[in-house]
């Protein structure tokens, strides 16, 4: 049981790390940027603490209703485009947060590119912020869990004793039977000769 639990924990930790690596590579290849929503101006479409994936596009590709990310009052803001106009410097965008009563006071112009929100993942921003603040602790915990899981699997694994190899059977030795044939007359004559020898010895 301990071996199975250790294997499951190790597999889960590896799957999480592998998924994170794939996600970061995919974002880099596609040119996506990430931003953490710290306010509630876009509720309920984008919740506070969400992680927003933003793709840089040309201003001409933005349509009314799109959610864009831009700099406003020295901070990064993610609001919805409610109207698009034409000004002396190019396209102008009026934005507004879904939860706000009024629109943003100033129209936005973007000479090069603007970030359009492609995906918002709830709670992921809070997790990412926590990881950024305590990434050393998180990596240490993951490494410790993986190490102790593997160590537990090695310690508590069940080992089967080696199968005893039977000794080669010794060949059975056949008993030898010796048959001795004794003649009755010869035996009686030998007995009489022995008796005579005993009498002579007594007389002497």
N, C-alpha and C positions, 0 to 999 in steps of 0.2 A: 504493500500500500504506500509506504513512504517513497519507494522508488518511482511509482506512478505519479505521485504528487510532485516530486522533484522534476520529473520529465515534463509535466504539464506546465509548471512555473517557468522552467527554462525555455520551453517552446513559446509561451506567451510573451516573455521578455524579448526573445529574438524576433517574434512577429511584430511587436510594437516598434522596435528599433529599425527593422527592415522597412516597415510601412512609412515611418518618418523620413528615412533616407530617400525612399522613392518619391514621397510627396515634395520634399525640398528640391530634388533633381527635376521633377516635372515642372515646378514653379519657375525654376531658373531657366529651363529650356524654353518655356512658353513666354518668358518675360513678365510674369505676374509679380506684383508687389503685394505686401501684406500690411494691413493697418488694424489697430485695435480700437474698437469703438468704446470710448470712455463716457459718453453722454447718452441721454435718452431722447434726443431730438428726432430720431427716426423710428421710434416705437409706433406701432407694433411690428413693422416690416423688418427692421433690424434692431435687435435687442442690445441693450448695454452689455458690454463684455464680449461681443461677437468679434470674430476674426474675419475681416473683409479682404477678399482677393481682388486686386485692382489691376486692370490691364491698361497700359498707356495707348491711347488712340489719338488720331487727328481730331481737332474740334469739329470738323465737318461730319464726322461719323456719329456724333452725339445727337440724340433725338429727344423730344419732349417726353418726360416720364422716366428717362434714364437717371440712375443714381451715380453721381460723380464725386470724386475726392479731390479736394483742392486746399490751398492754404488760405486761411482767413483769420485775421487778428492774431497772427503769429502762432497759429495752431492748425493742425490738419483737421478738416471738416468733411463729413460725408453727408451730402444733401441731395434732394431730388430736383431735377430740372423741370421748371413749370412753364417756362417760355424761352424762346430763342429769338433774338433780334439781330439787326445789322447796324454796326456802328462804324466810326471812322477808323478804328483799329481792327476791324473784322467782326466776327460773330460775337455777340454778347449773350450771356446766359443768366437768367434769373433763377435762383434756387430757393428752396424752402425745405425745412425739416418736416416730415410727416406729422410729428407731434406738436409743431409750433403753430401758433395762431396766425402769425404774419410771416411774409417772405423775408429773406435776407435783405438788408438795406441797400447793398451795392450789387450792381450787375458785375458778372465776371467775364473777363476776356483771357484767352489762352493763346499766346502767339505760336507756340510749338505743339505741345501735346497736353492732353488732360487725361486723368485716370478715371476710367469708368468701372464701377463695381460689378463684377461678374458673379460673385458668390459671397454669401455671408454665413459663417458657421457659428451658431450660438455657443456660448460658454468657452469656445476654443481660444478666444482672445484672453480671457482671464487665466486659462491654463498656460498659455504661451507667456504671459507676463510673469506668472509665478515661476515658470521654468527659467526665464531670463534672470530673475532675481536670485533663484536658488539652484542654478543649473549644476553647480558642483555637487551640491547635496543630492540632487536627483540622480546624477550619474553615479555617485557613490552608492546610493541605495540600489540602483539597478544592477551595478556590478556585484554588490554584496549578495543580493537575492540570487543572481545567477550562480555565483561561486558556491554558496551554501546549498543550493538546490543540487548542483552537480556533486558536491561532496557528500550530501545525504544519500544521493542515489548510489554512490560507490560504497558507502559504509553499510547501508541497510539492504543492499541487494542480496538476493538469495543465490547461494552458490551450490551447485549439485556436486556431491562427492564423486571422484573419478571411479568409474566402474572397474571392479577388480577383474583382472585377467585370470581366468582359471589356469591352473598349472597343467601342463601336458600329462596326460594319463600314462602311467608307467605300465609297460607291458607285463602281463601276468606270467609268472614263472610256473611252468608245469612241474608238478612233483614227479620225481623219478621213482618208480617202483622196481626194486631189484628182487627177482624171484630166484630163490636158492632151492635146489632140489637135493634132498637128503635121502640116502638109501637106508632102509631100516636094518639090514644085516650088517652093513658097514658100521652103523652107529652102535649096534650091540657088541660087535667084535672090539670096537675101540673102547667100550666101557669095560669089557672083560680084561683087556690089556691093562687098563688103568688100575683095576682091582689087584691084579697080580703084582703090579709095581708097588702098590701100597703094602701088600703083605711082605714082600721082600724087604722093604724098608723097615718094617716092624721087627722082622726076624733079625736082621742085621743090627 
